[in-house]
Amino acid sequence: MASLKELSVRSAIRGLALIALLAASAVPAATQETNASKKVGTERIVVTPPTAAKPDAAPTPEEAAERAPRPAPPPAVAPSIPSSSPPEVHKGETDLPPAVAKMRKRLLDAAYAGDMQKLKIAIQSNEMPPVFSVNEVSDPIDYLKAQSGDGQGMEILAILTDVLESSWARVSPGTPQEMYVWPAYAALPIDKLEPPQLVELYKIVTSADFEEMKSVGRYTFYSVGIGPDGTWHWFRPAD
């Protein structure tokens, strides 16, 4: 049997071995902690200054023309015809271009039907709405009803029939301003009308109205203008 001394030595050796083992296992953890502490640090943030905007390349002539603001078309107005060159006067639809005759018939059909909605459809068929006043009109149908003595537009439709069934004049033929105007007296010197023309005019206005027109030198009641392509340009009193 081992002596007491031998047992003591063995125990001491085992103790030393256990201490060495524990020390060895502690080294990796310490190393990991050290490495982790080395990896932690402040991150450098680099701020890139904004780059100055580069000017756009010069547009091509086509792009420049496309970007250019388009002027609004001037409102259509009853023409002023020099007395030295009065236009030819016609009646009915025989000498009217087909597109003009079609629009005239469309307006007459709506007027004789007493149907403001049919008139509205004719208004909406235009690329631009016809001119009804020197001021801007938000709703043409409401405006025409307000101008009608009965409040429903029937009186204004009756005026439209009288105007469109009177003589008409072709104004500025062959030019961009060419227009077919009813009544023709809107384009004629008011003080030089012949008796048959006066009779027709009195179907549209009263004698008192005519006297006022002579004092200003021109026709001032309602007129209609239709372009050669059938576009309805206006129905309103002269300025």
C-alpha positions as CSV (number, residue, x, y, z in Angstrom):
1,M,0.0,0.0,0.0
2,A,1.1,3.5,-0.8
3,S,2.3,5.4,2.1
4,L,0.8,8.6,3.4
5,K,3.5,10.6,1.8
6,E,2.9,9.1,-1.6
7,L,-0.8,9.9,-1.4
8,S,0.0,13.5,-0.5
9,V,2.2,13.8,-3.5
10,R,-0.3,12.3,-5.8
11,S,-3.0,14.6,-4.5
12,A,-0.8,17.6,-5.0
13,I,0.0,16.5,-8.6
14,R,-3.7,16.1,-9.4
15,G,-4.4,19.5,-7.9
16,L,-1.8,21.1,-10.1
17,A,-3.1,19.3,-13.2
18,L,-6.7,20.5,-12.4
19,I,-5.4,24.1,-12.0
20,A,-3.6,23.9,-15.3
21,L,-6.6,22.5,-17.1
22,L,-8.8,25.3,-15.7
23,A,-6.3,27.9,-16.8
24,A,-6.1,26.5,-20.3
25,S,-9.9,26.6,-20.7
26,A,-10.0,30.2,-19.5
27,V,-7.5,31.4,-22.2
28,P,-9.9,31.2,-25.2
29,A,-12.6,33.0,-23.4
30,A,-10.3,35.8,-22.5
31,T,-8.9,35.8,-26.0
32,Q,-12.5,36.1,-27.4
33,E,-13.3,39.0,-25.0
34,T,-10.1,40.7,-26.1
35,N,-10.8,40.2,-29.8
36,A,-14.4,41.4,-29.3
37,S,-13.1,44.5,-27.6
38,K,-10.8,45.1,-30.5
39,K,-13.7,44.8,-33.0
40,V,-15.9,47.4,-31.2
41,G,-15.2,50.9,-32.3
42,T,-16.7,54.1,-33.8
43,E,-17.8,53.9,-37.4
44,R,-16.6,56.7,-39.7
45,I,-19.5,58.4,-41.5
46,V,-18.5,60.2,-44.7
47,V,-20.9,62.9,-45.9
48,T,-20.7,63.5,-49.6
49,P,-21.4,67.2,-50.5
50,P,-24.3,67.7,-52.9
51,T,-23.3,67.8,-56.5
52,A,-24.3,71.0,-58.3
53,A,-27.1,70.4,-60.8
54,K,-25.9,70.4,-64.3
55,P,-27.8,72.7,-66.7
56,D,-30.1,70.9,-69.1
57,A,-28.9,70.5,-72.6
58,A,-30.1,73.1,-75.0
59,P,-33.5,71.9,-76.4
60,T,-33.8,71.2,-80.1
61,P,-35.9,73.6,-82.2
62,E,-38.7,71.0,-82.2
63,E,-38.6,70.7,-78.4
64,A,-38.5,74.5,-78.0
65,A,-41.5,74.8,-80.2
66,E,-43.3,72.1,-78.2
67,R,-42.5,73.8,-74.9
68,A,-43.5,77.3,-76.0
69,P,-46.8,78.4,-74.5
70,R,-49.6,78.5,-77.0
71,P,-51.5,81.7,-77.2
72,A,-55.3,81.4,-76.6
73,P,-57.3,82.0,-79.7
74,P,-59.0,85.4,-79.7
75,P,-62.7,85.4,-79.2
76,A,-64.8,85.5,-82.3
77,V,-66.6,88.8,-82.8
78,A,-69.0,90.2,-85.3
79,P,-66.9,91.6,-88.1
80,S,-66.6,95.3,-89.0
81,I,-67.0,95.6,-92.8
82,P,-65.8,98.7,-94.6
83,S,-68.7,100.5,-96.3
84,S,-66.5,100.8,-99.5
85,S,-66.5,97.0,-99.9
86,P,-69.8,95.5,-98.6
87,P,-70.0,91.7,-98.9
88,E,-72.5,89.9,-101.1
89,V,-75.8,89.1,-99.5
90,H,-77.5,85.7,-99.8
91,K,-80.5,84.0,-98.4
92,G,-81.4,80.4,-97.6
93,E,-78.8,77.6,-97.7
94,T,-78.3,77.2,-101.5
95,D,-74.9,78.9,-101.6
96,L,-73.7,77.8,-98.2
97,P,-70.8,75.2,-97.9
98,P,-72.2,71.9,-96.8
99,A,-70.5,72.1,-93.3
100,V,-72.0,75.5,-92.7
101,A,-75.5,74.5,-93.9
102,K,-75.3,71.4,-91.6
103,M,-74.6,73.5,-88.5
104,R,-77.2,76.1,-89.5
105,K,-79.8,73.3,-89.8
106,R,-78.7,71.8,-86.5
107,L,-79.3,75.1,-84.7
108,L,-82.6,75.7,-86.4
109,D,-83.8,72.2,-85.5
110,A,-82.9,72.7,-81.8
111,A,-84.5,76.2,-81.8
112,Y,-87.8,75.1,-83.4
113,A,-88.0,72.1,-81.1
114,G,-87.7,74.4,-78.1
115,D,-85.0,72.1,-76.8
116,M,-82.1,73.7,-75.0
117,Q,-80.4,70.3,-74.6
118,K,-80.2,70.0,-78.4
119,L,-78.6,73.4,-78.5
120,K,-76.2,72.2,-75.8
121,I,-75.1,69.3,-78.0
122,A,-74.4,71.7,-80.8
123,I,-72.3,73.8,-78.4
124,Q,-70.3,70.8,-77.3
125,S,-69.6,69.7,-80.9
126,N,-67.2,72.6,-81.2
127,E,-63.6,72.4,-80.2
128,M,-64.1,75.8,-78.4
129,P,-67.5,76.9,-77.2
130,P,-69.2,79.7,-79.1
131,V,-69.1,83.2,-77.7
132,F,-72.3,84.3,-76.1
133,S,-71.2,87.4,-74.3
134,V,-68.3,89.9,-74.1
135,N,-67.8,88.4,-70.6
136,E,-66.8,84.9,-69.8
137,V,-69.7,82.5,-69.5
138,S,-69.3,79.4,-67.3
139,D,-72.5,77.6,-68.4
140,P,-73.9,78.7,-71.8
141,I,-77.3,77.1,-71.4
142,D,-77.9,78.8,-68.0
143,Y,-76.7,82.1,-69.4
144,L,-79.0,81.9,-72.4
145,K,-81.9,81.1,-70.2
146,A,-81.1,84.1,-68.0
147,Q,-81.1,86.3,-71.1
148,S,-84.4,85.0,-72.2
149,G,-87.5,87.0,-71.0
150,D,-89.4,83.8,-70.1
151,G,-86.4,82.4,-68.1
152,Q,-86.5,79.1,-69.9
153,G,-84.7,80.1,-73.1
154,M,-87.7,79.9,-75.4
155,E,-87.5,83.6,-76.3
156,I,-83.8,83.3,-77.1
157,L,-84.5,80.3,-79.3
158,A,-87.1,82.3,-81.2
159,I,-84.5,85.1,-81.8
160,L,-82.1,82.4,-83.1
161,T,-84.6,81.2,-85.7
162,D,-85.3,84.8,-86.8
163,V,-81.6,85.5,-87.2
164,L,-80.8,82.3,-89.0
165,E,-83.7,82.6,-91.5
166,S,-82.7,86.1,-92.5
167,S,-80.2,87.0,-95.2
168,W,-76.5,86.1,-94.6
169,A,-73.2,87.5,-95.7
170,R,-69.9,85.9,-96.5
171,V,-67.2,87.9,-94.8
172,S,-63.4,88.0,-95.6
173,P,-63.7,85.2,-98.2
174,G,-60.5,83.2,-98.8
175,T,-58.8,84.4,-95.6
176,P,-58.3,82.7,-92.2
177,Q,-61.0,85.1,-90.9
178,E,-63.6,83.9,-93.4
179,M,-67.0,83.8,-91.7
180,Y,-70.7,83.3,-92.6
181,V,-72.7,85.9,-90.7
182,W,-76.5,86.1,-90.0
183,P,-78.2,88.5,-90.4
184,A,-76.3,90.1,-93.3
185,Y,-77.0,93.5,-91.8
186,A,-74.4,92.8,-89.1
187,A,-71.9,93.2,-91.9
188,L,-73.6,96.0,-93.9
189,P,-73.7,99.8,-93.4
190,I,-76.9,100.1,-91.4
191,D,-77.9,103.5,-92.9
192,K,-77.8,102.1,-96.5
193,L,-80.3,99.3,-96.3
194,E,-82.9,99.0,-99.1
195,P,-86.7,98.8,-98.3
196,P,-86.8,95.0,-98.7
197,Q,-83.9,94.7,-96.4
198,L,-85.6,96.9,-93.9
199,V,-88.7,94.8,-93.9
200,E,-86.6,91.7,-93.2
201,L,-84.7,93.6,-90.4
202,Y,-87.9,94.6,-88.7
203,K,-88.7,90.9,-88.3
204,I,-85.7,90.8,-85.9
205,V,-85.7,94.2,-84.3
206,T,-88.2,97.0,-83.6
207,S,-88.2,100.3,-85.3
208,A,-87.0,101.9,-82.0
209,D,-84.1,99.4,-82.0
210,F,-83.3,100.4,-85.6
211,E,-83.2,104.1,-84.7
212,E,-80.7,103.4,-81.9
213,M,-78.6,101.4,-84.4
214,K,-78.5,104.3,-86.8
215,S,-77.3,106.6,-84.0
216,V,-74.3,104.3,-83.4
217,G,-73.8,103.5,-87.1
218,R,-74.1,99.7,-87.0
219,Y,-76.3,96.7,-86.2
220,T,-76.2,95.9,-82.5
221,F,-78.7,93.1,-81.9
222,Y,-78.0,89.3,-82.0
223,S,-76.0,87.8,-84.8
224,V,-74.6,84.3,-85.6
225,G,-71.2,83.5,-87.0
226,I,-70.3,80.1,-88.5
227,G,-66.9,79.3,-90.0
228,P,-66.5,77.6,-93.4
229,D,-65.6,74.4,-91.7
230,G,-69.0,74.4,-89.8
231,T,-67.6,75.7,-86.5
232,W,-70.2,77.7,-84.6
233,H,-68.2,80.8,-83.5
234,W,-70.8,83.1,-81.8
235,F,-74.4,84.0,-81.0
236,R,-74.6,87.3,-79.2
237,P,-75.4,91.0,-79.5
238,A,-72.7,93.1,-81.1
239,D,-70.3,95.0,-78.8
